Amino acid sequence: MNELMPNQKKFVQIIKILNNGFVEFYFAVGEVEMNVELLLPYKAFIEFCQNNRVSFINEEQEKALEVNNKIWKYGL
């Protein structure tokens, strides 16, 4: 698998690991606030993270992401 957008920083935050072995997670390119929610089998998730050289979202970014997601879900 090839790296998506090799010149951009990529981020991942695991939402949860399901009993059936799937990983639900947020994936962002460039800025953590602009993300998509994805679901992959565990092995595919690991490969996805390695191939895309992702960084896991830190505590400060996580707070910004929570606020942003609430705004998208509930409005201002």
Secondary structure, 3 states (H helix, E strand, C coil): CCCCCCCCCEEEEEEEECCCCEEEEEEEECCCCCEEEEEEEHHHHHHHHHHCCCEECCHHHHHHHHHHHHHHHHCC
